[in-house]
Structures are given as C-alpha cells and as structure tokens.
Amino acid sequence: MKTRMRRFKTQIDLQIYTRFAQEVIAAIETYTINVFRPDDEHALDFVQDEDGALLVDVHATLPVNLREWLPVTCQLIVHS
C-alpha cells in the first residue's frame, strides 16, 4: 500500500476574529477520531444493523488527529 505524508499550516484570515479562532484550535485536545479512508470505494455505502438502524460511521476506520483534521476540513468546506 502506498502512503503519503502531508504537512498542513493553518492560515486563518477572519479579520478581527482570527485570534479567537486560533485560541479555539489551540484549545482542542489532541484526541483522534476515525474518518473515512479516501481510497475506500465503499465508504459511503449504506450499512444497517439487525434492527434496521443506519450505521453511518462503519467505514470510518482511519484515525486522525482532531486538531490537525479540523482546520483542513473547514478549509475544504469553504472552498467547495
């Protein structure tokens, strides 16, 4: 399996709110969360448990650092 390593630098330009946003990011504990693997073709497939409840995070198997993931994700949301 091929792997890539990326480095991200947070550049926040929210005018007078920049300092507050940076404080929020700095305050986030360094916990990890599981996200969908970008190479998983079935990441968004519907999976239900035996009672019919939809399991939305079954394919979220890639652990990422929340502190690094949050700014990148927000940036992607803004630019999409």
Secondary structure, 3 states (H helix, E strand, C coil): CCCCCCCCCCCCCCHHHHHHHHHHHHHCCCCEEEEECCCCCCCCCCCECCCCCECCCCCEEEEEEHHHHHHHHHHHHHHC
